[in-house]
Amino acid sequence: MSEAATIDADALCAGYLSASHDIMSRILTEERDPLDRAAARLADQIEADRLVHIFGPGGHSNLASQEVFFRAGGLMHMSAILDEGTLLSNGALRSMAIERTPGYGKIVISDHRLGDTDILILVNAYGINAALIDAALEARRRGVFLIGVSSKTHAANTSPDHPARHPTKQNLHDIADIAIDTKVPIGDAVVRIPGMGDNIAAISTFANAFTLNCLVIRTVAKLVDRGLEPPVWRSGNAPGGDEANARFIARFQDRVRAL
């Protein structure tokens, strides 16, 4: 490429910011109803002093369960299922193989012994992989209230014969009691560089994190409206953080497996 045709990286970054903002704005407006209904269920659960479980079966979808777990400003009642199988830290190709393995998600949910008093948030960028669908089906079989966070667009535009799919070809948004659509486009990456065939810069981590934090915000707002102040983590790296958190750790340490 000649010097005269140098690509404007600043403009591409601005385009990425704009695409991110557009998707998050759509989530804010178009998903208001499912977010509000899900927040009401979470508020009921926390008012009853019960945990809210969250699982992101799939490589980068694991980041979603970590986004709202043991996090400054996050609810202490959030219990992340941090299963080792699909974590990228154990090998990216291994992670992809396991998330495509039928039966694996069922084992994870069974191991955590979730039941009919539990709420499970399942987060997956594309909403189709075998481990995810098996986790959803097992949760429903056990009577768990299921909230799904995924992209309906991505699922709807992914072939039924895609190798990542569950044998039943189902989508998360068709199984969940409440489905929240993250609007992630097919392929995930949203920045196109002239002269290059593939897009770059994935959007799903932003979309998942924004959706989940909106859910937390709405949940806390409902609890405060009820005259309750739910325990919320402070940053341990901020002054007084350790002391503030210590008031509650004994209450949750034996209940939240990942603490």
Secondary structure, 3 states (H helix, E strand, C coil): CCHHHCCCHHHHHHHHHHHHHHHHHHHHHHCHHHHHHHHHHHHHHHHCCCCEEEECCCCCCHHHHHHCCCCCCCECCEEEECCCCCCHHHCHHHHHHHHCCCCHHHHHHHHCCCCCCCEEEEECCCCCEHHHHHHHHHHHHCCCEEEEEECHHHHHCCCCCCCCECCCCCCHHHHCCEEEECCCCCCCEEECCCCCCCCEEECHHHHHHHHHHHHHHHHHHHHHHCCCCCCECCCCCCCCHHHHHHHHHHHHCCCCCCC
